[in-house]
Amino acid sequence: MAHLEVEPKPRRPWWFGVLIVLLLILLAGTLIGKCNNEGGTTGADKPPKDSVLTP
């Protein structure tokens, strides 16, 4: 049988995983923030502009 040299796969450093997780959290926060700004209230939630609020 032939003797083959096997090299271990290079591993990424631990901080690479932490960096990816932080970027995903920032991306999710940005997307959630944009969704809240665009669809925060509907027309049914707001009173008409010409209405007068009385106490």
KELOSE-573913 format. One record per residue (C-alpha): residue in one letter; x, y, z. Coordinates in steps of 0.2 Angstrom, whole numbers, plus 5000, padded with zeros to 4 digits. Example, Ala and Ser with C-alpha at 12.3 -4.5 7.8 and 13.67 -1.06 7.14 Angstrom:
2
A506249785039;S506849955036;
//
This chain:
55
M500050005000;A500650184996;H501050305010;L500150465007;E500450625016;V498850695023;E498850875028;P497450945040;K496151065034;P496551245039;R495351305052;R494751485053;P495151575069;W493851585082;W493551775080;F492951745062;G491451655068;V491151795081;L491251925067;I490051835056;V488751825070;L488952015074;L488652055056;L487151945055;I486452035071;L486752205063;L485952155047;A484452095056;G484252245066;T484352355051;L483052255042;I481852265057;G482152455059;K481752485041;C480152375042;N479552475057;N479852645049;E478952595033;G477452515040;G477352585058;T475552645057;T474152625044;G472852755039;A471552675051;D472752715066;K472852905062;P471453025064;P471053135048;K472053285047;D470653405047;S469853335062;V469853425079;L470153335095;T469153385109;P469453335127;
//
